[in-house]
Amino acid sequence: MKASHKSIIAAVGAAAATALVMTLGGLVPSGVAPANDHGDRGARNLGEPDYGVCRGTDPRCYHDWNNFNPANGYRVLLYTRTAGPRHANLGPALPAGLNPPLAPANVVQNAIVAMGQRNGFAVDWTEDLAQIATPARLFNYNAVVFYSTSRDTLDDAAQTALRQYIRGGGGFVGVHNAFGTEYNWPWYEGLLGNANFYDHGPNQAATVRTVDRRDVSTADLPARWTFTDEWYNLVPFPSQVRFLATVDEDSMAERKTDGHPGHGDFHPVAWCQYYDGGRAWLTTLGHDAKAFSTDGSFPGAEQFQRMLLGGITSAMGRSPFCR
């Protein structure tokens, strides 16, 4: 019989000690994962950290504990707490509790709630640590979305709960400044794909390249599309992931950063991976509130929203993940 979230909470300590991940095919040693089959940029680099977990594009790194019953429908928790800089598209900080009142300026929260309503999944939202610091509570959600969180947005209890949730087969979606979060927590850096925010250039229009159309999140996107963002530079560079979209740096009017030379001809902006038993879909895009516009006034808004929707539905297990 497969374990439930109640048993994984008890078992997770032993799993950490053995550093092995149980899969349908047996036991896979931590850190074992194949290179990205879309090029050797996803291959393992000598000396690269493995974070003590199974990660990569091999679905055997997913650990199905039977915690999520599709018959119960699908539900997502949107977490937007900031412990440092706050992006304008998040609007004013939210009061404590689950699903507090939203103002029109809470653009991200309103938009993702509406996205769920249009596409058949429920969305709860919070910036209250108490709502995310209990593993049993997180297992009510098929995926957790961190959208432009910042700095040390989690306390020790919340870190533990998030890790137990991912190990129990949970889904994670990290958007934009989720990469500016929890800098000093190596496990979280691994959850982002062995990637972290370094700096960015000016907010500007550039051309996004869809480099993988097999994934649900990119299947219907054009090969090239215009979008405006800050175009995050990353250190470390993501690895052992399936790259989904990049930005063409030659299409930028200005590449100036605070010290990073840029990523040249391969600058990823979206990717996915299995990680420590769970699923993780990531994008550095999503800076501007207008990315959620629906009137055609912001080039690329439709494509961004379609990509994000696919990332959410695949991370929560409703559609195929990271193919």
C-alpha positions in Angstrom: 0.0 0.0 0.0 1.3 3.5 -0.9 1.9 5.9 1.9 -0.1 9.0 2.6 1.1 12.4 3.6 0.8 11.4 7.2 3.3 8.6 6.8 5.7 10.6 4.7 6.0 13.2 7.4 7.2 10.5 9.7 9.4 8.8 7.1 11.1 11.9 5.6 13.8 11.9 8.2 14.8 8.4 7.3 14.7 9.3 3.6 17.1 12.2 4.2 19.5 9.9 6.1 19.6 7.3 3.3 19.8 9.9 0.5 17.9 7.5 -1.7 14.7 8.1 -3.6 12.1 5.3 -4.1 10.6 5.0 -7.6 8.4 2.7 -9.4 11.5 1.0 -10.8 13.3 0.6 -7.5 15.8 2.8 -5.7 17.6 5.6 -7.5 20.7 7.1 -5.8 20.4 10.8 -5.0 21.6 13.1 -7.7 21.1 10.6 -10.5 19.5 12.1 -13.6 20.1 12.2 -17.3 21.2 15.2 -19.3 18.6 17.3 -21.0 17.9 15.6 -24.3 17.6 18.9 -26.1 21.3 19.6 -25.9 24.2 19.1 -23.6 23.6 22.4 -21.7 21.5 20.4 -19.3 24.3 17.8 -18.7 25.9 17.4 -15.3 28.9 19.5 -14.8 32.0 18.3 -12.9 31.8 19.7 -9.3 28.1 20.7 -9.7 26.2 20.2 -6.4 23.6 17.4 -6.4 21.8 18.8 -3.3 21.5 15.3 -1.9 18.4 14.5 -3.9 17.2 12.8 -7.1 16.7 15.6 -9.7 16.5 16.1 -13.4 14.3 15.1 -16.3 13.9 11.4 -15.5 10.3 10.8 -14.2 11.7 8.1 -11.9 12.8 11.1 -9.7 9.1 11.6 -9.0 7.9 10.0 -5.8 4.2 9.1 -5.9 2.9 8.7 -2.4 -0.7 8.7 -3.6 -1.3 12.0 -1.7 -3.4 13.6 -4.5 -6.7 12.2 -5.6 -7.9 13.6 -9.0 -11.5 12.9 -7.9 -11.1 15.6 -5.4 -10.4 18.2 -8.1 -7.3 20.4 -8.3 -6.3 23.3 -6.0 -3.3 25.6 -6.0 -1.9 27.8 -3.2 -0.5 31.1 -4.4 2.2 32.5 -2.0 3.4 36.1 -2.5 5.0 37.1 0.8 7.9 39.4 0.4 10.7 39.9 3.0 12.5 42.4 0.9 11.8 44.3 -2.3 8.2 44.0 -3.4 7.2 44.0 -7.1 4.5 46.5 -8.0 2.3 43.9 -9.7 1.8 42.2 -6.3 0.1 45.3 -4.9 -0.1 46.1 -1.2 1.0 43.5 1.3 -1.9 41.1 2.3 -3.2 40.8 5.9 -2.9 37.5 7.7 -5.0 34.5 6.9 -6.1 32.5 3.9 -7.8 34.4 1.0 -7.8 37.9 2.5 -9.5 40.6 0.6 -7.7 41.7 -2.6 -7.4 45.2 -4.0 -7.4 46.0 -7.7 -3.6 46.7 -7.3 -3.1 43.0 -6.3 -2.8 42.2 -10.0 -0.9 38.9 -9.8 -3.3 37.4 -7.2 -6.4 38.6 -9.0 -5.1 37.3 -12.3 -4.2 33.8 -11.1 -7.5 33.4 -9.2 -9.3 34.3 -12.5 -7.0 31.9 -14.4 -8.1 29.1 -12.1 -11.8 30.0 -12.5 -11.5 29.9 -16.3 -9.6 26.6 -16.4 -11.2 24.5 -13.7 -8.9 24.6 -10.7 -9.3 26.4 -7.4 -6.8 29.0 -6.2 -6.2 30.0 -2.6 -3.8 32.9 -1.8 -1.9 34.0 1.2 1.2 35.8 2.6 0.7 34.3 6.0 3.5 32.0 7.1 1.1 30.1 9.3 -0.7 29.0 6.2 2.4 27.4 4.7 4.2 26.1 7.8 2.2 22.9 8.2 2.9 19.9 5.9 -0.6 18.6 6.4 -2.1 21.9 5.2 0.2 22.0 2.1 -1.0 18.5 1.1 -4.4 20.1 0.4 -2.9 21.6 -2.7 -1.7 20.0 -5.9 0.8 22.7 -6.5 2.3 25.7 -4.6 3.1 28.8 -6.6 5.7 31.2 -5.4 5.2 34.4 -7.4 7.8 37.2 -6.8 8.4 36.3 -3.2 11.7 37.8 -2.0 14.5 37.2 0.4 13.9 35.1 3.5 10.2 34.7 3.0 10.1 31.4 4.9 10.9 30.6 8.5 12.3 27.2 9.7 8.9 25.6 10.0 7.8 26.7 6.6 11.0 25.5 5.0 10.5 22.1 6.6 6.9 22.0 5.5 7.8 22.9 1.9 10.5 20.2 1.7 8.2 17.5 3.1 5.5 18.6 0.7 7.8 18.3 -2.3 9.1 14.9 -1.1 5.5 13.8 -0.9 5.0 14.4 -4.6 3.9 18.0 -4.5 4.2 20.5 -7.3 6.1 23.8 -7.3 5.8 26.7 -9.7 8.4 29.5 -9.2 7.8 32.7 -11.1 10.1 35.8 -11.5 11.4 36.9 -8.2 11.0 33.4 -6.7 14.6 33.5 -7.9 15.3 36.3 -5.5 14.2 34.2 -2.6 15.9 32.1 0.1 19.4 32.8 -1.1 21.0 30.9 1.8 19.0 27.7 1.5 20.8 25.3 -0.9 17.8 22.9 -1.1 15.7 25.7 -2.5 18.4 26.7 -5.0 18.2 23.1 -6.2 14.4 23.3 -6.4 14.9 26.2 -8.8 17.0 24.0 -11.0 20.4 24.7 -9.6 19.8 28.4 -10.4 19.6 31.7 -8.6 19.2 35.4 -9.4 22.3 37.4 -10.0 21.2 40.6 -11.7 19.2 42.0 -14.5 19.3 44.7 -17.2 16.7 47.3 -17.8 13.1 46.4 -18.3 12.8 46.1 -22.1 11.3 44.3 -25.0 13.1 41.3 -26.5 12.4 38.2 -28.4 11.6 34.9 -26.6 12.5 31.7 -28.4 10.4 28.6 -27.7 13.0 25.9 -27.7 10.9 22.9 -26.7 7.3 22.4 -27.9 6.8 18.9 -26.4 5.9 20.4 -23.0 2.3 21.3 -22.2 3.4 24.8 -21.3 5.0 25.6 -24.6 3.2 23.3 -27.1 1.0 26.0 -28.6 3.5 28.9 -28.5 5.1 30.4 -31.6 8.8 29.8 -32.2 9.5 33.4 -31.5 7.4 36.0 -29.6 8.0 39.5 -28.2 7.8 40.1 -24.5 9.0 42.8 -22.1 10.8 41.9 -18.9 13.9 42.4 -16.8 15.6 39.3 -18.2 17.2 37.9 -15.2 20.8 36.7 -15.3 21.5 33.6 -13.2 24.3 32.2 -11.1 24.5 29.3 -10.9 23.2 28.4 -14.4 20.3 25.9 -14.4 21.4 22.3 -15.1 19.8 18.9 -15.4 16.6 20.5 -16.5 14.4 20.6 -19.6 14.8 24.0 -21.1 11.6 25.3 -22.6 12.2 29.0 -23.6 15.1 31.4 -23.9 15.5 35.0 -24.7 17.5 36.2 -27.7 20.0 38.6 -26.2 20.7 40.1 -29.7 17.2 41.4 -29.7 17.8 43.5 -26.6 18.3 47.3 -27.0 20.6 47.3 -24.0 22.4 44.5 -22.2 23.9 46.5 -19.3 23.8 44.7 -16.0 25.4 45.1 -12.6 28.4 42.9 -13.4 27.1 39.7 -15.1 28.2 39.4 -18.7 24.9 38.0 -19.9 24.3 34.4 -21.1 25.1 35.0 -24.7 23.4 32.8 -27.2 21.6 30.6 -24.6 19.8 32.6 -22.0 17.0 30.5 -20.5 13.8 32.0 -19.2 11.7 28.8 -18.5 12.4 25.2 -17.7 11.1 22.2 -15.7 12.5 19.3 -13.7 11.7 16.6 -11.2 13.2 17.4 -7.8 13.4 15.4 -4.5 10.3 13.5 -5.3 8.2 16.3 -6.6 7.7 18.4 -9.8 9.1 21.9 -10.4 8.2 24.3 -13.2 10.2 27.6 -13.3 10.2 30.9 -15.2 12.1 34.1 -14.6 9.4 36.0 -16.6 6.5 37.9 -15.0 7.8 41.3 -13.9 5.2 43.6 -15.3 1.5 43.8 -14.3 0.6 44.2 -18.0 1.8 40.6 -18.5 -1.7 39.7 -17.3 -3.5 42.1 -19.7 -6.1 40.6 -22.0 -6.7 43.5 -24.5 -3.7 42.9 -26.7 -2.0 46.1 -25.6 1.1 44.3 -24.1 2.9 42.1 -26.7 3.5 38.6 -25.4 0.9 38.7 -22.6 -1.2 36.0 -24.2 1.8 33.8 -24.7 3.1 34.3 -21.2 -0.3 33.5 -19.7 -0.6 30.4 -21.8 2.9 29.2 -20.7 2.2 29.9 -17.0 -1.1 28.1 -17.2 0.6 25.1 -18.7 3.3 25.2 -16.1 0.7 25.2 -13.3 -1.5 22.5 -14.7 1.5 20.2 -15.3 3.1 20.8 -12.0 -0.1 20.0 -10.2 -0.4 16.7 -12.2 -3.5 17.5 -14.3 -1.6 17.4 -17.5 1.7 15.6 -18.5 4.7 17.1 -16.9 8.1 18.0 -18.3 7.9 15.9 -21.5 
